[in-house]
């Protein structure tokens, strides 16, 4: 009997953009401290890459929504 391909359901990396960003900042601080064991550095780097991609994807999705709301034109950000 053939085995079914092992596929995991799409599980988000983090619950929200803010949670992913906070975890990424903590991870970077731990890596930069120089006190992380070598074997954990690689897994930390991989996790950081996942978190960074998640954050970038969320920002891009929000930017796309803003473009739609602004009739296809992304307007410059101005703080008042």
C-alpha positions, 0 to 999 in steps of 0.5 A, spaced: 500 500 500 503 506 497 504 511 503 501 518 503 505 524 502 507 527 508 504 534 508 503 538 514 497 543 514 499 550 513 500 553 520 502 560 521 509 561 523 506 566 529 499 568 531 500 576 529 505 580 525 506 583 532 508 577 535 512 575 530 516 581 530 517 581 538 519 573 537 524 575 532 527 581 536 528 577 542 531 571 537 536 577 534 538 579 541 540 572 543 544 571 537 548 577 538 549 576 545 554 571 543 552 566 548 547 561 544 550 554 543 553 553 536 547 548 534 542 553 536 545 558 532 543 554 526 536 553 528 535 560 531 537 563 524 532 558 520 527 560 525 529 568 524 528 567 517 521 564 517 519 570 522 522 575 517 518 572 511 512 572 515 513 579 517 514 581 510 508 577 507 504 580 512 506 587 510 506 586 503 498 584 504 497 590 508 500 594 502 496 591 497 490 592 501 492 600 502 493 600 494 486 597 493 483 602 498 487 608 495 484 606 488 491 603 485 496 608 488 500 607 494 501 614 497 507 616 501 506 616 508 506 623 512 505 624 519 501 629 521 
